[in-house]
Amino acid sequence: MGNGASSSNSGIRGEATHPIGHHTSHTLENGASSGSMGAHGDGQGGVGVGGEGEGVGEAEAEGEGEEDPNVKGRSSRNPGGDLETPITNPAVDMDGFNLTTLHPQLRELGECGGATERRASSACSSSAGSLARESDDGSEEGASTVATSMRSSGNLSNFSIIDSTLREGEQFATAYFTTEQKIQIARALDDFGVEYIEVTSPAASERSRADCEALCKLGLRAKILCHIRCHMDDARIAVQTGVDGINMCIGTSSQLMKHSHGKDMAYIAAKAKEVIEYVKANNIEIRFSGEDSFRSDFGEILKLYSLVDGLGANRVGIADTVGGATSFEVFDKIHALRQVVGCDIETHFHNDTGCAVSNAYVALEVGATHIDTTVLGIGERNGITSLGGLMACLAPSDRKYILNKYKIEKLEYLEQLVADIVGVEIPFNNPSASLKRLFDGTGRSFN
């Protein structure tokens, strides 16, 4: 559901009288549905964006969120701290913006087969073997391929997983997690080794709040994050639960600004500033994300993210909420964002076109630092990047690193646990099946 704040399925389940019903967490006031119209919604109710969880209440005081000119820590890229200040970095000029502008090497590839129409992975793999040179002593020098430059500057061996089975996964059609099941899943995720576990907004229902507190008290190694709207009421509730971090979001596409919360970018910037300052004052980690950011005006996204970076956000999130992004688009936009912000970059890819895992891989190669996953990829509609699928995709790149970082042998139990709870069969072509070779001693696929 894009990074959406959902209510606990076992709690209110979309009661019309509750401010944040299941699958309608950001839509009740302005009519945009989080239904299943998929990646080609027209922005009317049912745009298919799933709730990245806004629904800002009309009861807010009009004077809330005014910019404070004395805020410390503004980014040098946006010293004025507002959306009117231009960002001078050329990466933010989205007019005529394409991959060949960023990487002239791809013009050469394009002459051989239309690189601007290819996926990033195809463009890289087609020429990877021929463009790197070795010096007399056998070391690589002058790496001239995009594939080589991505490997050296990306994060394939330096990233974190934010598993959202207990938030995004709750929006799966048959997911109704009890408190006991949430604890069981959280312990299994922690045993596997994920760095973060994301849970449903504690503002969604009393049950969600109590479950969030219970998970925070387990003493897991993984950090517990909760998802909230860009709203002070949600932030106050979240801080009181004892979470390690808060994932805040609000719709930034024209469709959501019109049909979800009815606010403009100036309002979003003011609210983001207010929430970030409050959360940071409580020494809690915070991420800001624009829901449906892949379909948003990306020049405005870069301005907004530069602002929140300067305010001290730990991460910015970029979400393919409707699941239609191509790998080439992922490469373009993550690269541009990496030039503008110094904080970490989190990504959230829906799987409507079957590209969630490959898009996550490309995002890491070009500079993202955190990937949202769920066990078996469960989530709204077609789900998101699957934990096992991502592991299978990353393992050939650095087998030793993956084996040292995560307990791959625990994945089979974790997947079967979730499959049993939500009542689905694990498919025969589940990508994580190939990972068994990583710990059964053969390693044939990766030697």
LUMTILUM-373414 format. One record per residue (C-alpha): residue number from 1; residue in three letters; x, y, z. Coordinates in steps of 0.5 Angstrom, whole numbers. Layout:
BEGIN
+-----+-----+-------+-------+-------+
|   n | res |    xx |    yy |    zz |
+-----+-----+-------+-------+-------+
| NUM | ALA |     X |     Y |     Z |
...
+-----+-----+-------+-------+-------+
***
This chain:
BEGIN
+-----+-----+-------+-------+-------+
|   n | res |    xx |    yy |    zz |
+-----+-----+-------+-------+-------+
|   1 | MET |     0 |     0 |     0 |
|   2 | GLY |     5 |     5 |    -2 |
|   3 | ASN |     8 |     7 |     5 |
|   4 | GLY |     1 |     7 |     8 |
|   5 | ALA |    -1 |     8 |    15 |
|   6 | SER |    -6 |     2 |    15 |
|   7 | SER |   -10 |     0 |    21 |
|   8 | SER |    -9 |    -7 |    24 |
|   9 | ASN |   -14 |   -12 |    21 |
|  10 | SER |   -15 |   -15 |    27 |
|  11 | GLY |   -17 |    -8 |    30 |
|  12 | ILE |   -22 |    -3 |    27 |
|  13 | ARG |   -22 |    -6 |    20 |
|  14 | GLY |   -25 |     0 |    16 |
|  15 | GLU |   -30 |     2 |    21 |
|  16 | ALA |   -33 |     8 |    18 |
|  17 | THR |   -34 |    12 |    24 |
|  18 | HIS |   -26 |    11 |    26 |
|  19 | PRO |   -22 |    16 |    23 |
|  20 | ILE |   -17 |    11 |    20 |
|  21 | GLY |   -20 |     5 |    17 |
|  22 | HIS |   -17 |    -1 |    14 |
|  23 | HIS |   -15 |     1 |     7 |
|  24 | THR |   -18 |     8 |     8 |
|  25 | SER |   -13 |    11 |    12 |
|  26 | HIS |   -12 |    17 |     8 |
|  27 | THR |   -18 |    18 |     4 |
|  28 | LEU |   -24 |    18 |     9 |
|  29 | GLU |   -24 |    26 |     8 |
|  30 | ASN |   -23 |    27 |     1 |
|  31 | GLY |   -26 |    21 |    -2 |
|  32 | ALA |   -20 |    18 |    -5 |
|  33 | SER |   -20 |    10 |    -5 |
|  34 | SER |   -14 |     5 |    -3 |
|  35 | GLY |   -18 |     0 |    -7 |
|  36 | SER |   -15 |    -5 |   -13 |
|  37 | MET |   -15 |    -1 |   -19 |
|  38 | GLY |    -8 |    -2 |   -20 |
|  39 | ALA |    -3 |     2 |   -23 |
|  40 | HIS |    -7 |     6 |   -28 |
|  41 | GLY |   -12 |     9 |   -24 |
|  42 | ASP |   -14 |    16 |   -26 |
|  43 | GLY |   -14 |    20 |   -19 |
|  44 | GLN |   -21 |    19 |   -18 |
|  45 | GLY |   -23 |    15 |   -12 |
|  46 | GLY |   -19 |     8 |   -13 |
|  47 | VAL |   -13 |    11 |   -16 |
|  48 | GLY |   -10 |     5 |   -13 |
|  49 | VAL |    -5 |     8 |    -9 |
|  50 | GLY |    -6 |     5 |    -3 |
|  51 | GLY |    -5 |     9 |     3 |
|  52 | GLU |     1 |    12 |     5 |
|  53 | GLY |    -3 |    14 |    10 |
|  54 | GLU |    -5 |    21 |    10 |
|  55 | GLY |   -12 |    23 |    12 |
|  56 | VAL |   -10 |    30 |    15 |
|  57 | GLY |   -16 |    32 |    20 |
|  58 | GLU |   -19 |    38 |    19 |
|  59 | ALA |   -19 |    40 |    26 |
|  60 | GLU |   -12 |    42 |    25 |
|  61 | ALA |   -11 |    49 |    28 |
|  62 | GLU |   -10 |    54 |    22 |
|  63 | GLY |    -3 |    57 |    25 |
|  64 | GLU |     0 |    50 |    25 |
|  65 | GLY |     7 |    48 |    22 |
|  66 | GLU |     9 |    56 |    20 |
|  67 | GLU |    16 |    56 |    18 |
|  68 | ASP |    21 |    58 |    24 |
|  69 | PRO |    27 |    62 |    20 |
|  70 | ASN |    31 |    60 |    26 |
|  71 | VAL |    31 |    52 |    25 |
|  72 | LYS |    38 |    49 |    26 |
|  73 | GLY |    41 |    44 |    21 |
|  74 | ARG |    39 |    47 |    14 |
|  75 | SER |    42 |    44 |     8 |
|  76 | SER |    47 |    48 |     5 |
|  77 | ARG |    44 |    46 |    -2 |
|  78 | ASN |    37 |    50 |     1 |
|  79 | PRO |    40 |    55 |     6 |
|  80 | GLY |    33 |    58 |     6 |
|  81 | GLY |    29 |    52 |     8 |
|  82 | ASP |    23 |    53 |     4 |
|  83 | LEU |    20 |    51 |    -3 |
|  84 | GLU |    21 |    57 |    -6 |
|  85 | THR |    29 |    57 |    -6 |
|  86 | PRO |    32 |    54 |   -12 |
|  87 | ILE |    37 |    48 |   -12 |
|  88 | THR |    43 |    50 |   -16 |
|  89 | ASN |    45 |    43 |   -17 |
|  90 | PRO |    44 |    41 |   -24 |
|  91 | ALA |    41 |    34 |   -22 |
|  92 | VAL |    34 |    38 |   -20 |
|  93 | ASP |    33 |    41 |   -27 |
|  94 | MET |    28 |    35 |   -30 |
|  95 | ASP |    27 |    39 |   -36 |
|  96 | GLY |    30 |    34 |   -41 |
|  97 | PHE |    33 |    30 |   -36 |
|  98 | ASN |    35 |    23 |   -38 |
|  99 | LEU |    40 |    18 |   -36 |
| 100 | THR |    44 |    20 |   -42 |
| 101 | THR |    45 |    26 |   -39 |
| 102 | LEU |    48 |    23 |   -33 |
| 103 | HIS |    52 |    18 |   -36 |
| 104 | PRO |    55 |    20 |   -43 |
| 105 | GLN |    57 |    13 |   -43 |
| 106 | LEU |    50 |    11 |   -45 |
| 107 | ARG |    50 |    15 |   -51 |
| 108 | GLU |    55 |    10 |   -54 |
| 109 | LEU |    50 |     4 |   -51 |
| 110 | GLY |    44 |     7 |   -54 |
| 111 | GLU |    47 |     8 |   -61 |
| 112 | CYS |    48 |     0 |   -61 |
| 113 | GLY |    40 |    -1 |   -59 |
| 114 | GLY |    37 |     5 |   -56 |
| 115 | ALA |    39 |     5 |   -49 |
| 116 | THR |    34 |    10 |   -47 |
| 117 | GLU |    29 |     5 |   -48 |
| 118 | ARG |    32 |     0 |   -44 |
| 119 | ARG |    32 |    -2 |   -37 |
| 120 | ALA |    38 |     0 |   -33 |
| 121 | SER |    40 |    -8 |   -32 |
| 122 | SER |    40 |    -9 |   -39 |
| 123 | ALA |    44 |    -3 |   -41 |
| 124 | CYS |    49 |    -5 |   -36 |
| 125 | SER |    50 |   -13 |   -38 |
| 126 | SER |    50 |   -12 |   -45 |
| 127 | SER |    57 |    -8 |   -45 |
| 128 | ALA |    60 |   -10 |   -38 |
| 129 | GLY |    65 |   -15 |   -40 |
| 130 | SER |    68 |   -10 |   -45 |
| 131 | LEU |    69 |    -3 |   -43 |
| 132 | ALA |    73 |    -5 |   -36 |
| 133 | ARG |    80 |    -4 |   -37 |
| 134 | GLU |    86 |    -7 |   -33 |
| 135 | SER |    93 |    -4 |   -32 |
| 136 | ASP |    99 |    -8 |   -33 |
| 137 | ASP |    99 |   -10 |   -25 |
| 138 | GLY |    92 |   -13 |   -26 |
| 139 | SER |    88 |    -8 |   -23 |
| 140 | GLU |    82 |    -5 |   -26 |
| 141 | GLU |    83 |     2 |   -28 |
| 142 | GLY |    79 |     8 |   -31 |
| 143 | ALA |    72 |     4 |   -30 |
| 144 | SER |    68 |     7 |   -36 |
| 145 | THR |    62 |     3 |   -36 |
| 146 | VAL |    56 |     5 |   -32 |
| 147 | ALA |    56 |    -2 |   -29 |
| 148 | THR |    63 |    -2 |   -26 |
| 149 | SER |    61 |     5 |   -23 |
| 150 | MET |    55 |     3 |   -20 |
| 151 | ARG |    58 |    -3 |   -17 |
| 152 | SER |    64 |     2 |   -14 |
| 153 | SER |    59 |     7 |   -12 |
| 154 | GLY |    53 |     3 |   -10 |
| 155 | ASN |    51 |     0 |    -4 |
| 156 | LEU |    50 |    -8 |    -5 |
| 157 | SER |    55 |    -9 |     0 |
| 158 | ASN |    52 |    -4 |     5 |
| 159 | PHE |    45 |    -3 |     6 |
| 160 | SER |    39 |    -4 |    11 |
| 161 | ILE |    33 |    -8 |    10 |
| 162 | ILE |    26 |    -5 |    13 |
| 163 | ASP |    21 |   -11 |    13 |
| 164 | SER |    14 |    -9 |    13 |
| 165 | THR |    11 |   -15 |    14 |
| 166 | LEU |     7 |   -12 |    20 |
| 167 | ARG |     5 |    -6 |    16 |
| 168 | GLU |     5 |    -7 |     9 |
| 169 | GLY |     3 |   -14 |    10 |
| 170 | GLU |    -3 |   -13 |    14 |
| 171 | GLN |    -6 |   -10 |     8 |
| 172 | PHE |    -6 |   -17 |     4 |
| 173 | ALA |   -12 |   -20 |     3 |
| 174 | THR |   -12 |   -25 |     8 |
| 175 | ALA |    -8 |   -22 |    13 |
| 176 | TYR |   -11 |   -21 |    20 |
| 177 | PHE |    -5 |   -22 |    25 |
| 178 | THR |    -7 |   -23 |    32 |
| 179 | THR |    -2 |   -20 |    37 |
| 180 | GLU |     1 |   -27 |    39 |
| 181 | GLN |     2 |   -28 |    31 |
| 182 | LYS |     6 |   -21 |    31 |
| 183 | ILE |    10 |   -23 |    36 |
| 184 | GLN |    12 |   -29 |    33 |
| 185 | ILE |    13 |   -26 |    26 |
| 186 | ALA |    17 |   -20 |    29 |
| 187 | ARG |    22 |   -25 |    33 |
| 188 | ALA |    23 |   -29 |    27 |
| 189 | LEU |    25 |   -23 |    23 |
| 190 | ASP |    30 |   -21 |    28 |
| 191 | ASP |    33 |   -28 |    28 |
| 192 | PHE |    34 |   -28 |    21 |
| 193 | GLY |    37 |   -21 |    22 |
| 194 | VAL |    33 |   -15 |    19 |
| 195 | GLU |    35 |    -9 |    21 |
| 196 | TYR |    29 |    -6 |    22 |
| 197 | ILE |    21 |    -8 |    23 |
| 198 | GLU |    16 |    -3 |    21 |
| 199 | VAL |     9 |    -4 |    24 |
| 200 | THR |     2 |    -1 |    23 |
| 201 | SER |     1 |     6 |    25 |
| 202 | PRO |    -1 |     6 |    33 |
| 203 | ALA |    -6 |    12 |    31 |
| 204 | ALA |   -10 |     7 |    27 |
| 205 | SER |   -13 |     4 |    33 |
| 206 | GLU |   -12 |     2 |    40 |
| 207 | ARG |   -10 |    -5 |    38 |
| 208 | SER |    -5 |    -2 |    34 |
| 209 | ARG |    -2 |     2 |    39 |
| 210 | ALA |    -2 |    -3 |    44 |
| 211 | ASP |     1 |    -8 |    39 |
| 212 | CYS |     7 |    -3 |    38 |
| 213 | GLU |     8 |    -2 |    45 |
| 214 | ALA |     9 |   -10 |    46 |
| 215 | LEU |    13 |   -11 |    40 |
| 216 | CYS |    18 |    -5 |    43 |
| 217 | LYS |    18 |    -9 |    49 |
| 218 | LEU |    21 |   -15 |    46 |
| 219 | GLY |    28 |   -13 |    47 |
| 220 | LEU |    30 |   -15 |    39 |
| 221 | ARG |    36 |   -13 |    36 |
| 222 | ALA |    32 |   -10 |    30 |
| 223 | LYS |    30 |    -3 |    31 |
| 224 | ILE |    22 |    -2 |    31 |
| 225 | LEU |    19 |     3 |    27 |
| 226 | CYS |    12 |     5 |    26 |
| 227 | HIS |     9 |     9 |    20 |
| 228 | ILE |     5 |    15 |    21 |
| 229 | ARG |     2 |    21 |    17 |
| 230 | CYS |     5 |    27 |    17 |
| 231 | HIS |     1 |    30 |    23 |
| 232 | MET |     3 |    32 |    30 |
| 233 | ASP |    -3 |    28 |    33 |
| 234 | ASP |     0 |    21 |    30 |
| 235 | ALA |     7 |    24 |    32 |
| 236 | ARG |     5 |    25 |    39 |
| 237 | ILE |     2 |    18 |    40 |
| 238 | ALA |     8 |    14 |    36 |
| 239 | VAL |    13 |    18 |    41 |
| 240 | GLN |     9 |    15 |    47 |
| 241 | THR |    10 |     8 |    45 |
| 242 | GLY |    17 |     7 |    45 |
| 243 | VAL |    19 |     6 |    38 |
| 244 | ASP |    26 |     7 |    35 |
| 245 | GLY |    24 |    10 |    29 |
| 246 | ILE |    18 |    14 |    26 |
| 247 | ASN |    17 |    13 |    18 |
| 248 | MET |    12 |    19 |    16 |
| 249 | CYS |     9 |    20 |    10 |
| 250 | ILE |     4 |    24 |     6 |
| 251 | GLY |     2 |    24 |    -1 |
| 252 | THR |     6 |    29 |    -6 |
| 253 | SER |     3 |    27 |   -13 |
| 254 | SER |    -2 |    31 |   -16 |
| 255 | GLN |    -7 |    26 |   -16 |
| 256 | LEU |    -6 |    25 |    -8 |
| 257 | MET |    -6 |    32 |    -7 |
| 258 | LYS |   -12 |    33 |   -10 |
| 259 | HIS |   -16 |    27 |    -8 |
| 260 | SER |   -13 |    25 |    -1 |
| 261 | HIS |   -11 |    31 |     3 |
| 262 | GLY |   -13 |    37 |    -1 |
| 263 | LYS |    -6 |    41 |     1 |
| 264 | ASP |    -1 |    44 |    -3 |
| 265 | MET |     7 |    43 |    -3 |
| 266 | ALA |     8 |    49 |     2 |
| 267 | TYR |     3 |    46 |     7 |
| 268 | ILE |     7 |    39 |     6 |
| 269 | ALA |    13 |    43 |     8 |
| 270 | ALA |    11 |    46 |    14 |
| 271 | LYS |     8 |    40 |    17 |
| 272 | ALA |    14 |    36 |    15 |
| 273 | LYS |    18 |    41 |    19 |
| 274 | GLU |    14 |    41 |    25 |
| 275 | VAL |    14 |    33 |    26 |
| 276 | ILE |    21 |    33 |    24 |
| 277 | GLU |    23 |    38 |    29 |
| 278 | TYR |    19 |    34 |    35 |
| 279 | VAL |    21 |    27 |    33 |
| 280 | LYS |    28 |    29 |    33 |
| 281 | ALA |    27 |    33 |    40 |
| 282 | ASN |    25 |    26 |    43 |
| 283 | ASN |    32 |    23 |    40 |
| 284 | ILE |    28 |    18 |    35 |
| 285 | GLU |    30 |    17 |    28 |
| 286 | ILE |    25 |    19 |    23 |
| 287 | ARG |    24 |    18 |    15 |
| 288 | PHE |    20 |    23 |    11 |
| 289 | SER |    17 |    20 |     5 |
| 290 | GLY |    12 |    23 |    -1 |
| 291 | GLU |     7 |    17 |    -2 |
| 292 | ASP |     7 |    16 |   -10 |
| 293 | SER |    13 |    20 |   -11 |
| 294 | PHE |    15 |    16 |   -17 |
| 295 | ARG |     9 |    20 |   -20 |
| 296 | SER |    10 |    26 |   -17 |
| 297 | ASP |    13 |    33 |   -20 |
| 298 | PHE |    20 |    30 |   -19 |
| 299 | GLY |    23 |    37 |   -19 |
| 300 | GLU |    19 |    39 |   -13 |
| 301 | ILE |    20 |    32 |   -10 |
| 302 | LEU |    28 |    34 |   -10 |
| 303 | LYS |    26 |    41 |    -7 |
| 304 | LEU |    22 |    38 |    -1 |
| 305 | TYR |    27 |    33 |     0 |
| 306 | SER |    33 |    38 |     0 |
| 307 | LEU |    29 |    41 |     6 |
| 308 | VAL |    28 |    35 |    10 |
| 309 | ASP |    35 |    33 |     9 |
| 310 | GLY |    37 |    40 |    12 |
| 311 | LEU |    32 |    39 |    18 |
| 312 | GLY |    35 |    33 |    20 |
| 313 | ALA |    31 |    27 |    17 |
| 314 | ASN |    35 |    21 |    18 |
| 315 | ARG |    32 |    18 |    11 |
| 316 | VAL |    28 |    20 |     5 |
| 317 | GLY |    23 |    15 |     2 |
| 318 | ILE |    22 |    15 |    -5 |
| 319 | ALA |    16 |    10 |    -6 |
| 320 | ASP |    13 |     7 |   -13 |
| 321 | THR |     6 |     7 |   -10 |
| 322 | VAL |     2 |     4 |   -16 |
| 323 | GLY |     8 |    -1 |   -18 |
| 324 | GLY |     9 |     2 |   -25 |
| 325 | ALA |    16 |     4 |   -25 |
| 326 | THR |    21 |     2 |   -29 |
| 327 | SER |    29 |     0 |   -28 |
| 328 | PHE |    31 |     6 |   -32 |
| 329 | GLU |    26 |    11 |   -28 |
| 330 | VAL |    29 |     8 |   -22 |
| 331 | PHE |    36 |     9 |   -24 |
| 332 | ASP |    35 |    16 |   -26 |
| 333 | LYS |    31 |    18 |   -20 |
| 334 | ILE |    35 |    15 |   -15 |
| 335 | HIS |    41 |    18 |   -18 |
| 336 | ALA |    38 |    25 |   -18 |
| 337 | LEU |    36 |    24 |   -11 |
| 338 | ARG |    43 |    22 |    -9 |
| 339 | GLN |    46 |    28 |   -12 |
| 340 | VAL |    41 |    33 |    -7 |
| 341 | VAL |    41 |    30 |    -1 |
| 342 | GLY |    46 |    27 |     4 |
| 343 | CYS |    42 |    23 |     9 |
| 344 | ASP |    40 |    16 |     7 |
| 345 | ILE |    35 |    14 |     2 |
| 346 | GLU |    29 |     9 |     3 |
| 347 | THR |    26 |     6 |    -3 |
| 348 | HIS |    19 |     2 |    -3 |
| 349 | PHE |    17 |    -2 |    -9 |
| 350 | HIS |    10 |    -5 |   -11 |
| 351 | ASN |    10 |   -11 |   -15 |
| 352 | ASP |     4 |    -9 |   -20 |
| 353 | THR |     9 |   -10 |   -26 |
| 354 | GLY |    13 |   -16 |   -23 |
| 355 | CYS |    19 |   -11 |   -22 |
| 356 | ALA |    19 |   -10 |   -15 |
| 357 | VAL |    26 |   -14 |   -14 |
| 358 | SER |    29 |   -12 |   -20 |
| 359 | ASN |    28 |    -4 |   -18 |
| 360 | ALA |    30 |    -5 |   -11 |
| 361 | TYR |    37 |    -8 |   -14 |
| 362 | VAL |    38 |    -2 |   -19 |
| 363 | ALA |    36 |     3 |   -13 |
| 364 | LEU |    42 |     0 |    -9 |
| 365 | GLU |    47 |     0 |   -14 |
| 366 | VAL |    45 |     7 |   -16 |
| 367 | GLY |    46 |    10 |    -8 |
| 368 | ALA |    39 |     8 |    -4 |
| 369 | THR |    41 |     5 |     3 |
| 370 | HIS |    35 |     2 |     5 |
| 371 | ILE |    30 |    -3 |     2 |
| 372 | ASP |    23 |    -4 |     4 |
| 373 | THR |    21 |   -12 |     4 |
| 374 | THR |    16 |   -16 |     6 |
| 375 | VAL |    16 |   -24 |     7 |
| 376 | LEU |    14 |   -27 |     1 |
| 377 | GLY |    12 |   -20 |    -2 |
| 378 | ILE |     5 |   -20 |     1 |
| 379 | GLY |     2 |   -13 |     1 |
| 380 | GLU |    -3 |    -9 |    -2 |
| 381 | ARG |    -5 |   -11 |    -9 |
| 382 | ASN |     1 |   -15 |   -12 |
| 383 | GLY |     5 |   -14 |    -6 |
| 384 | ILE |    12 |   -11 |    -5 |
| 385 | THR |    19 |   -13 |    -6 |
| 386 | SER |    20 |   -20 |    -3 |
| 387 | LEU |    25 |   -21 |     3 |
| 388 | GLY |    27 |   -28 |     0 |
| 389 | GLY |    27 |   -25 |    -7 |
| 390 | LEU |    32 |   -19 |    -6 |
| 391 | MET |    36 |   -24 |    -2 |
| 392 | ALA |    36 |   -29 |    -8 |
| 393 | CYS |    38 |   -23 |   -13 |
| 394 | LEU |    43 |   -20 |    -8 |
| 395 | ALA |    47 |   -27 |    -7 |
| 396 | PRO |    51 |   -28 |   -13 |
| 397 | SER |    54 |   -21 |   -12 |
| 398 | ASP |    57 |   -22 |    -6 |
| 399 | ARG |    55 |   -29 |    -3 |
| 400 | LYS |    60 |   -28 |     3 |
| 401 | TYR |    57 |   -21 |     5 |
| 402 | ILE |    50 |   -24 |     5 |
| 403 | LEU |    51 |   -30 |     9 |
| 404 | ASN |    55 |   -26 |    14 |
| 405 | LYS |    50 |   -21 |    14 |
| 406 | TYR |    43 |   -25 |    15 |
| 407 | LYS |    42 |   -32 |    17 |
| 408 | ILE |    39 |   -35 |    10 |
| 409 | GLU |    38 |   -42 |    13 |
| 410 | LYS |    32 |   -38 |    17 |
| 411 | LEU |    29 |   -36 |    11 |
| 412 | GLU |    25 |   -42 |    10 |
| 413 | TYR |    22 |   -43 |    17 |
| 414 | LEU |    20 |   -35 |    16 |
| 415 | GLU |    17 |   -36 |    10 |
| 416 | GLN |    13 |   -42 |    12 |
| 417 | LEU |    11 |   -38 |    18 |
| 418 | VAL |     8 |   -33 |    15 |
| 419 | ALA |     5 |   -37 |     9 |
| 420 | ASP |     1 |   -41 |    14 |
| 421 | ILE |    -2 |   -35 |    18 |
| 422 | VAL |    -4 |   -32 |    12 |
| 423 | GLY |    -7 |   -38 |     9 |
| 424 | VAL |    -3 |   -39 |     2 |
| 425 | GLU |     2 |   -44 |    -1 |
| 426 | ILE |     9 |   -42 |    -2 |
| 427 | PRO |     9 |   -42 |   -10 |
| 428 | PHE |    14 |   -47 |   -13 |
| 429 | ASN |    18 |   -42 |   -17 |
| 430 | ASN |    19 |   -38 |   -10 |
| 431 | PRO |    26 |   -34 |   -11 |
| 432 | SER |    29 |   -36 |    -4 |
| 433 | ALA |    29 |   -43 |    -6 |
| 434 | SER |    35 |   -42 |   -10 |
| 435 | LEU |    38 |   -40 |    -3 |
| 436 | LYS |    39 |   -47 |     0 |
| 437 | ARG |    45 |   -48 |    -4 |
| 438 | LEU |    48 |   -42 |     0 |
| 439 | PHE |    48 |   -46 |     6 |
| 440 | ASP |    48 |   -53 |     4 |
| 441 | GLY |    55 |   -54 |     2 |
| 442 | THR |    54 |   -54 |    -6 |
| 443 | GLY |    54 |   -47 |    -7 |
| 444 | ARG |    54 |   -49 |   -15 |
| 445 | SER |    50 |   -43 |   -17 |
| 446 | PHE |    55 |   -38 |   -14 |
| 447 | ASN |    62 |   -41 |   -15 |
+-----+-----+-------+-------+-------+
***
